[in-house]
Amino acid sequence: MSQSTFLEDVCSWDADTCKQNLTDSLPQLISILNQTQSTDKQMLILKTLTSSFLPCLQIYDVEVKLYSQIFPKTRLIFNDTLDEISSKLLKHSQDEKTLETILEQCLSIILEVIECLTYCIQHTCHSSNDGVHLQSINSLPSTVIHVVKESYNHCKESTTLYGNTFHLVSATLSQLFKKSFELEKLLLTLLHVVELSGTEDDVQSITEVCNGLFNICNVISSVDDTVLLRTWKSLVELSTKQKLLLRDRLEVSNMIKMLCQEILLTYEYLLQLACESSSSQNAANDKIFGRKFKVCRFYVNMLMTLVKEFDGYLGPCYQEVYKLILSMQSMSPPSLYASSTMQRSKMQDMKQSLLVFIEPLVHMMLPSRGFAEIMTNKVTELTPELWFPHINLMSQIMTELSNQKSDVIDLWLVPRCQSEDAPRDSIIACFFHSIPNCYVELSLPLYMPGIMCDGKPYREVSFYEHVCVKLCGFIAALPSSYFHVVEKCVFDNLVNQNLFCKLLAMDVCCFISRWGSDDIRLHYVNYFAELLISLPDVHTTMCVVFAELLNRLISFLSDHQQNDFLSKFSSTQYPALWSCISLSVFKQGDCKQNIINSIMKDCVREIQAWISSLPKTNSSLEELTVHLRLLCNVMKQTAPFNISTQLQTSLNEIISTLWEVLSLRQISSDDVISVLIRLSTYNLPYLQSAHLTKVVSGLLVLLSFPPPVSVKLSITEFLRHFNKKEVTPGVQQRQILTDLPQLFSDMLNDTNVVVHQRALEAFSIFAEETVYEQIVPQCLQKGNIQDIVVNFLNKIPFADDDSLPTNVEVLKNQQTAVEYLQRDKCDDGEKASVVGTRELIEPFCKRTKYDDSAYREAVNSIEENVNHIMELKDVIPPPDWLTDELQKIQEKLKSLSSC
């Protein structure tokens, strides 16, 4: 019998005939299918096998006797048909009608393949009342997935592929997409009832199925949300159901990466819709927003399920999860990079239903080393908009770490790196390292949701307070075994160049001291007091931080501990230390009064001794500066306390004498002049006319140099406090009222913008409150300052044609400048560390001591001769040759000092 006759007979058989001839006819049909080249004959055989012979087979025989025999050919037919479509479209020279016929024939073959596979799945589902094993239908799922994926892909690229001929087959392509979706749904239904025996073949097969479904997700992405969501849901359900078999085989990381991408793209689109507020499009936008919102929430749920179920087997996907969290937070308020036109109600919905996933996600990823390595990497490079969410994420991690086991805390606080690993640091150190990158957010300030406290209303807090509270809360919850890590980070950042790092380290140190034991509180006070004593100058930028911290720490001491501190660090023995201690930190009023009296008596005695001593060397000048600073520190805090008349009189005489004794032109240090001006300012209400005359005259002499900015700022502060001063009538009053306008005029016309601004503020106060109104116009006669002063007094802003930058732009420019200066400063020298030592700088090795009395006599002789020349210049005009001779001497001194 010929093949044609055999096929005609087989096609006419009923079910019973097929069953009777199954043993002989089935292999023959399969053989003809694999041998024939005619597509029409192949499709006829395929339909006959699936519709007539498949029902005759037992479910446990279909794989061996049918599926494994026909599905490779089925795939080949399907692929060849798709290739033929592409080939015809690329070189079509037929007329449109002929091309349409050819394309319809090809697409009908594809639809017939899908129908055959659909019948196979339906038959399998109906025959699986008692369950079906995967190995019984092993070839079916993979073939169906291949056909569905390629069909979706063909439809996805149809616009480009068909071009101008798309309209000819658009209806058929739509039918193809629907049929493919129906086929996929049937397969997903079948997969839910498939049973696995746990063999290697089963594991390999189910892994291929999951990978195939994931490939479908890749293809259908951005094409149809309904299909995509259904596929994702089935994929995640199947993966989690068989997780014990799949966790070592399935590439979960790729799935998570794609979900992160889908979530981010959908979230960006939601934000775009939330910013569109056109009234004509509101209804349509709201509908789209609602649908996309559900899609995004679905993706989030799928992501959370995979992370939870495959904990420990996620693979290299932590970077994508990390970037997803940062990107979503950077686009949402209160981030400065969030859109300002966003509808508040929609943003609130997204916060409550979408962004809330971040907290549980972080909680699940805490034990993961890969996530910890990303967060605690010493070298973290982020774009500017991601630093704010990065710090927020770290603060959230610290909150979650409080309730973790010791091995998880070790992972984040005591990182152990292998030689091939990237260098890591503790989460606290990384937190401090990241703070400088949020200069703008910390400076504005940016407000964050506060923490609800019992008995206190809810309030928003600044970003700085937010991070400070989070960090202190984390430290408080840590076991004591990690205290050394905390203390090292805090002490390192006390000497950090960044202001906010210093402030945060100070606040944390105070938190530890306040809520820690009495011993640690007293230890910190003694430590920083001894540290300040050991430093040569306690008024450098770095030491000011230590001094401020010491004042705050002293306030936490008990009365008994404060008395012990006074006994151990007396003002007589340590005047430099007390020049930076605030009296307000001491709790007992009598104690404060005794400190004031003691300090003032000591300072007056020491300064009087300096005035009467000869010669007045630079080293003795430094001692004078220390005691003047100490007096200033006391005077600015003596308002509620009494100073005896005798002490006040002595103080007035000292100030007056110093303005006479100090040769203002020859003093190389600006500190002593600035401190003297400040002391004169604090004592201004008590100065008599004779004393005040010398002060004002001395200030005029200083301005003739001219002095540095620091001195000028001290002068403006002096002028600010002159508003309520009344001078006793007489010759000295006329002299003062003559010199005072000159001082104001010089300061108002100063080219330095800070000095100029301070002078404007000082003059406005003086002009409004002084009793000497007649001298106010005289202050404005020099230069073109009058209009500027009048505008300032009338609060008229400076006119500028250019648009002024916003606060954010100004702060961004400041951050760039600060970072540049700090990098330049780091290049000049290395920062000293205070951790593990009581001194900031390692002392030099001791040298053999030599007798230096001869050098001392020579230097004193030079100093006396220079003083003599200065005095001569004030009396006798200097000769012409003096300048040349002094320059020669100066060159010799320079060469001598460089030796």
Sequence and secondary structure as in RCSB ss.txt:
>XXXX:A:sequence
MSQSTFLEDVCSWDADTCKQNLTDSLPQLISILNQTQSTDKQMLILKTLTSSFLPCLQIYDVEVKLYSQIFPKTR
LIFNDTLDEISSKLLKHSQDEKTLETILEQCLSIILEVIECLTYCIQHTCHSSNDGVHLQSINSLPSTVIHVVKE
SYNHCKESTTLYGNTFHLVSATLSQLFKKSFELEKLLLTLLHVVELSGTEDDVQSITEVCNGLFNICNVISSVDD
TVLLRTWKSLVELSTKQKLLLRDRLEVSNMIKMLCQEILLTYEYLLQLACESSSSQNAANDKIFGRKFKVCRFYV
NMLMTLVKEFDGYLGPCYQEVYKLILSMQSMSPPSLYASSTMQRSKMQDMKQSLLVFIEPLVHMMLPSRGFAEIM
TNKVTELTPELWFPHINLMSQIMTELSNQKSDVIDLWLVPRCQSEDAPRDSIIACFFHSIPNCYVELSLPLYMPG
IMCDGKPYREVSFYEHVCVKLCGFIAALPSSYFHVVEKCVFDNLVNQNLFCKLLAMDVCCFISRWGSDDIRLHYV
NYFAELLISLPDVHTTMCVVFAELLNRLISFLSDHQQNDFLSKFSSTQYPALWSCISLSVFKQGDCKQNIINSIM
KDCVREIQAWISSLPKTNSSLEELTVHLRLLCNVMKQTAPFNISTQLQTSLNEIISTLWEVLSLRQISSDDVISV
LIRLSTYNLPYLQSAHLTKVVSGLLVLLSFPPPVSVKLSITEFLRHFNKKEVTPGVQQRQILTDLPQLFSDMLND
TNVVVHQRALEAFSIFAEETVYEQIVPQCLQKGNIQDIVVNFLNKIPFADDDSLPTNVEVLKNQQTAVEYLQRDK
CDDGEKASVVGTRELIEPFCKRTKYDDSAYREAVNSIEENVNHIMELKDVIPPPDWLTDELQKIQEKLKSLSSC
>XXXX:A:secstr
  HHHHHHHHHT  HHHHHHTHHHHHHHHHHHHHH   HHHHHHHHHHIIIIIGGGS TTTHIIIIIHHHHHHHH
HHHHHHHHHHHHHHHT  S HHHHHHHHHHHHHHHHHHHHHHHHHHHHHHHT TT EEGGGGTHHHHHHHHHHHH
HHHHHHTHHHHHGGGHHHHHHHHHHHHHHHHHHHHHHHHHHHHEE    HHHHHHHHHHHHHHHHHHHHHTTT H
HHHHHHHHHHHHHHHHTHHHHTTTS HHHHHHHHHHHHHHHHHHHHHHHH   GGGHHHHHHHHHHHHHHHHHHH
HHHHHHHHHTTT   S HHHHHHHHHHHHHTSTTSTTS TT  HHHHHHHHHHTGGGHHHHHHHHTT HHHHHHH
TBS     HHHHHHHHHHHHHHHHHHTTS HHHHHHHHS    TTS  B  HHHHHHHHGGGGHHHHHTT EEE 
   TTS   EEEHHHHHHHHHHHHHHHS GGGHHHHHHHHHHHHT SSHHHHHHHHHHHHHHHHHS HHHHHHHH
HHHHHHHHHSS TTSHHHHHHHHHHHHHHHTS HHHHHHHHHHS TTT HHHHTT  GGG   HHHHHHHHHHHH
HHHHHHHHHHHH SS  HHHHHHHHHHHHHHHHHHTT TTS   HHHHHHHHHHHHHHHHHS TTT   HHHHHH
HHHHHHHTGGG  HHHHHHHHHHHHHHHTS   HHHHHHHHHHHHTTTT    SSHHHHHHHHHHHHHHHHHHT 
SSHHHHHHHHHHHHHHHHH S GGGTGGGG STT HHHHHHHHTT     SS    HHHHHHHHHHHHHHHHHHH
HHH      TTSS SS           HHHHHHHHHHHHHHHHHHHHHHHS   THHHHHHHHHHHHHHHHHT 
